């Protein structure tokens, strides 16, 4: 089964997904005038903004943590390890390229998610299914996407996350041959914890995410910084090796460059999710004064995930010299654990196990929310939402006891299908995101805090929110007066 899934996913990636991701990233970079590079300072400014919305509103930062809970997970630890094992150090370079191009893609999809969000079922929600139906009128494609993301994130990706937790636990406590009893015990515990959180709704998910995500990021960055500091003089050489293996003549002659690109793009996309249509579900939950704000925040999320967290993992692994792992398809989080132990001693294995537990568990609940949002889009909740929650808990348990190669093969098959559906939708809608960006920048240049009202662009149809009823979209009259005085 694993070989069959690998064959199918390989064809999808080679002939459809990779060309589509690269070309769409280049096109959206052109349409948005390279905003993913030139607007980095503005991204940080918006991230620190406090919401003025109604009680219960989710701020930009909370929406960022929901998306980061899904993004920053085992893809940053196990995913980078498998990319290096199968694609060599050069795969990391192509992960960086996916992030830089994906910044524009993430901006467009997240801005559209905000613009076409809904407030009917509960406080703000939305995603690609909403903008596909409302902006393009393609109900059949919207339902196809909603079904695909519910299965991909809620079931398949959550199996990957649970599997990586068990892999790390086996590395710490399972012994050389592993322990079947440990796998089942961890799986049952994870399933129960998942049930407790997901039955609490989006507010419960945001509260867990906003608390745990910063902690887990600091834990991992802390130990990574220690490794880098101890090997500071070798780090430039590691970076040089990454670039050299991405373009080296040996790799080109031996066909290794193609493998590096393939693994870099696959694992990069799994990690930062740019273009897959997942993050717009999180961005739609935020109460902000302008849709562009969530586009900026979520672009920053792509960089934080790949350029910071994934690079840290790659440096840790490559400093240890993982020659024994090259070509090993079964390699996962255990390779990163081994690399840390080489640098810091055996205690680091257990430290990383705890970090992986936090990383992966927050990914499970973030992934679940993406599925919940789309189940409600299709069915409105009720018995279908209950059934979905039970399936999520079941797949967390099954992923805990499945083979590592099997769950990654399933993820590799579903990822390109999901990305292709979303890219087909956002490419014709990219002009709307570009118009919103111009609208935003015009206000910033005037010294105003950008706000948006649907009457500002009356030609855009089926915009449910943005009617001025949310206090967060109200500009302070004193602020407007000061801006006018400054302009005059």
N, C-alpha and C positions, 0 to 999 in steps of 0.2 A: 504493500500500500504506500509506503514511504517513497519507493522508487517511482511509482506511478504519479504521485503528487508532485514529486520533483520534476518529472518530465513535463507535465502539464504546465507547472508554474514557470519552468525555464523558457518554454515557448512564449508564454504570455509576457514575461519580462523582456526577453530579447527582441521580439518583433513588435510589441505594442507599448508596454508600460514605460520602458526606459526612453525610447524616442519621444513619446508623448510628454513625459515629465520634463525632459530637457527642453524640448521645443516650446512647450507652454510656459515654462519658467522664463525662458529668454523673451518670449512675446510679452508676458505680463510685466517683466522688468522694463521693457520698452514703453508699454502703455502707461505705466505708473512712474516713468522717468527715474528709475533707480531709487525709489523711495526707501527700499530696504537697507540702503547704505547711507544715504544723506540725511535720514530722519531718525537716526539712532538716539541722539540727545532728546528728541521729543518723545520717543518711546518711554524713556526713563521718567520724564516729567509726568506723563499720563498715568504711568503705573503707580505713582505715589499719590494720586488724586483720591480724595475722600468723597464718597457719594453724598449728594444732598437729596437723595430720593426718599420715598416713603419708607416707613418701618417694614423691615423684612426684605428690602431691596438688596441685591447682590452687587457689590462694588466691582470696579475694574480689577482690583487685586484679587478678590475672591474668585472671580471668573477665571483669572489667570491661574490661580492655584488649582481649580477644578481641571483645567486643561493640562497643567503641569503634572497633576496627579496621574493623568493618563500617559502623558509624554515621558516624564522622567520615571522610568521603571527599569525592568530588566533588559530592555533594549540598550540601555546605557552601560550595562555590566555584562550580561550574557550575550547580548546582540553584538557588541563591539568585539567580544572574545571570538565569537563564531566568524565574524567578518575577517578578522586577522588570521584565524586558523585556516580558513578556506581561500581567502583572497590575498593574504600576505599584508605587510605594512601599507602597501599602496592603497588598499581598500579604504583606509582612514581618510586619505586625501579626497576620495570621491564622496565620502560622507560629508566632508566640508563643502564640496561643490553643491551637493543636494541641498544643504542648509542655505547657502547663499542665494541660489536660484529659488529655493522654496520659500524664502522670506517674502518675495513678491506674491507668490501663490497663496501663502497663508494670509497675507494682507487682504487680498481680493476676496477670498472665501469668508473670512471673518467679518469683514465690513458688510458683505451681502447678508451674512447671518444676522447681524444687528439690524440692518435696514428692514428686513422682511420678518422680523420676530413677531411672535403672537403673545397675547395676554389672556387668551380665552380659557384655557384649561387651568392654569395657575399663573402665578407671577412669571414674568417673561420667560419664554422658551422658543426654540426655533432650530434652524439648521438647514442643510442643503435641500431636504425634502420640501421645506417651505418656500425657499427661493426658486426651486425648480418649478413648482406648481404655480406660484403667484407671479413670477416674472416671465416665465417661458410658457406656462400653460400646459406643461407636459406631465399630466397626472400619472401616467403609466410609468414614466421614468422616476418620478418622485417616490412612488410606492416601491419600485425596484430598489432604489437607493435605501429607503427606510428599512426594507427587509434585509438587504445585504449588510448594512452597518450593524443592525441588531444581532445578526448571526456572527459577523466578523469580530466585533468588539465584545459583545456580551458573552459570547460562547467561546470562539476560537482563541482570541487574544487573551482572554482570562485563563484559558487552559495553559497558555505559554507562561503567564505570570506565576500561576500556581506551581507549574513544573519547575520554574527557576528557583522558587523558594525551597522546594523539596531538594533540588540539586545542591543548593547551598547548605541546607541542613545535613544532607548526607556527607558533604565535605567536612563538616564540623563534627558530626556525631555518629555517622553511619559506618565508619570503618572502611577498609580498603574495598570490600565487596558491596558495600551499601546494605541497607536494611529495609526489607519489604514492610515490616511492622512500623518502622519510622515513617515511611511514605504515607501509609494509611492514617497514622495518628496525626501527622501534620495536615494531611488533606482534610480530615474531619474537622480539625480545629479551625482551619482556614474557611471551610464551608460555613461553619457556625458563626464565625466573626463576620463574614460577608453578609449573611442573612440578617444579622443584627443591624448593620449599617444601612443596607439597601432598602429595608422595609421602613426606614425612617424618612425617606424622601430627599429632595434636593437640598433642603436646608441642613439636614443631617450630613449629607455628603460634603457640602461646602464647609461646614464646621470642622469635620475631620480633616479635610484637605488643607484648610488654612492653618491648622495647627501642626500637622505632621509634615507637609511638604517642605517648609523652611528648615525643620529639624533634620529631616533626612538629607537634604541638600548640604547643610552645614557639616553633618557627620561625614559624609563622603568626601566633600571638598577638603575637610580638615585633614583626613588621613592621606588624601592625595597630595596635599600641599607638603606634608611631612616627607613623603617619598621624593617629591620633586626637589625639596630643599636638600635632602641627603645626597642627591645625585645631580645637583644643579649643573655641574660642568658637562654632564653627559646629555642633558635634555636637548640642546641645539643639534647634537648628532642624531638623536632620535627623530626630530622633526625633519632633518635633512634626509634621513632614510625613508620616511614616509613619502616625501616628494619624489625622491629618486626611484623608489619602487613603483610609483604611479606612472612614471614615464621612462623607466630604464630600458635599455636596448635588450637586456636579457629577458625581461618580462614580455616585451613586444615579440621577440623572436620565438619565445617558448609558449606564446598564447596566454601567459599569466596576466597580461594587462587586461584582457577581456574579463577574466575571472575577478580581478580586483575591482573593476568597474561594476560588474554585476553584484558582487557582495557588498560593495560600498553603497550602491544605490538602494539595494534591498534593505540592508540593516539601517541605513540612514533614514529611509522612509518609515520603517517600523518605529524608529526612535522618535523622530521629530514630527511625523504625521502630516507634513506640509503637503496639501493637495488631496489628501484622502477624504476630506469632508467631515472629519471627526470634530476638529476644534471649533467650527462654527456652531456646533450644538452647545458648547460651553460659552462661547462669546455672546450668544443670544441671550444668556441669562442675566447679563450685566445691565444695570441702570446707569447709562451714561448720557451726556448731553449731545453727543454727535456719534454717528456710526463709525466714523474713521478711528475713533479712540480705541475701540476694541481691535480694529485691524492692526494698529500700531503695537498694542500690548501683546497680541498673539504672535506678531512677527518677532518681537523680542524673545518670546518663549521658544521659538525655533532655534535662535542663537544660543540661548541659555542651555538648551538641551544638548545640542550637537557640538557647538564650538567650545563649550566649557566642560560639561559633564562627560560627554563621549571622548573628548580629547584627553581628559584626565585619565580615563580608563585605559586608553590606548598607550599613553606614556608609561603608566604603571606596568602594563603587560610587556611592552617592548624593552623597557629597562631590564627586565628579568631575563630576556633572551629566550623566547618560547619556541625554540627550534623543534622540540619534540612534539609540539601540538600542530604543526603545519600539516594540512591535509586530513585532520581528524574531524569528521562531521559531527561526532558526538560531544564535542567540546562546548561548554557553556560557562555558567558562572564559576565553575570549579577552576577554570584557567585563570580567572582574575584572582580568585582566592590563592592559588598557587603562587602567582606573581607577587602578591602582597606578602605572603609568607617568606618568599625569597629575600624581600627587602627588609621586613620588620620583625620576622619571627612568627612562630605558630599562633600567638595570640591574635594576630591580624586576621586570621581565617575566621575566627568567631566574631570579631568586630564587623567584618564585611557581611557575615551571615545576618547579623542584626540589621545592618543597613539595607541589605537586599529584602529582608522581611518588610521593612517600611516602604521601600521603593515599590515592590511588587504589590503589596496590599493596597496602597493608595491607587495604583494603576487599576486594580480590580474594580474598586468602587468608581473611579473615573470612567472606566470603560463601560461599567454597568449603566451609568447615567446616560451615555450616548445611546445605548439601546433603549432605555426607558423613554427618552424624549421621542424616539421614532416609533415605538410601540404605541404611545399616546397619539402620535400623529395619525397612525393608521386606524387605530381601534378606539381611541379615547380612554383607555384604561380598562377598569373592570376585571373580568376573568382573564383576559389576555395578558394584562400586566402581571397578575398573580402568577400565571403560568410561566411567563418570561422570567420572573424572579426565581421561581423554583428551578428552572433550567439553568440559570446562571450559577446557582448554588451547586447543582449537580455537575456542571462542567468544571467548576473549580475543583471539585473532588476528583473527577476523572483525570483532569490534567495533572493532578498531583501524583498519580500512579502510572502515567503513560511514559513512553520512551521520549527522550529529549528530541531526537531527530524527527519523530513523528509529529509532535506539536509544532515544531518550526516549519515543517513541510506544509502543514495545513495553513499556517499563517502566510507563508510565501505564495500560496495559491489564492487566498482571499484578498490580500493586499492590492494586487494590480487590478483586480475586478472592481473593487471599491473606488480606487483612484481614477480609473478610466471613466466611470459613470460621473463622478464629480467634475472632472476636467471638461468633459463634454458640455456640462452646464455652465461652468464659470467663464469659459472662454468667450461666449457670446455676450455675457453680462459684465465683462471686465470694464467696458466703457462707463457703466454706471458707477463702479468703484472709483474710476479715474475722475469722474465729475464730482463725486463727493469729496475726493482729496483736494481738488481745486477749491471747492466751496470752503473746506476746512482751513486751508492755508491762507485764503483771502482774509478770513477773520483773524487768524493769528498775526498776520502782518499788520492788521489794523489795531492790534493790541487788545483784542477781545478774546474771551474764552469761547471757543467755537460751540455753537448750538445748531440744531437742525429741526426744522418743521417740515412736514410733508408738503406744505404749500410752497416751500422754496423750490421744489421741482414737481410742479403739478402734472407733468406728463408721465410721471412714474405711477403706475396703477397698482392696486391691491396692496398698498402699504397700510397695515392695520394699526400700528402704533404711530408714534411721532406726531400726534395731534395736539401737543402742547399740554396734555393733562398730567404728565409726569413733572413734578417740581424740579427734577434734575435738569430739565431742558429750559428752565427759566433763567434768563440772564439778569444779573443784578443791575438795576437801572443806574446806580452810581458808577458801576464799572463801565457801562456804555457811555455815560457822560464824560468820564475821564478819558476814554479812548477818543471821543470826538474832539475834546479839547487838545489832546496830544496831536491829533491829525491836523487841526487848524493852526 
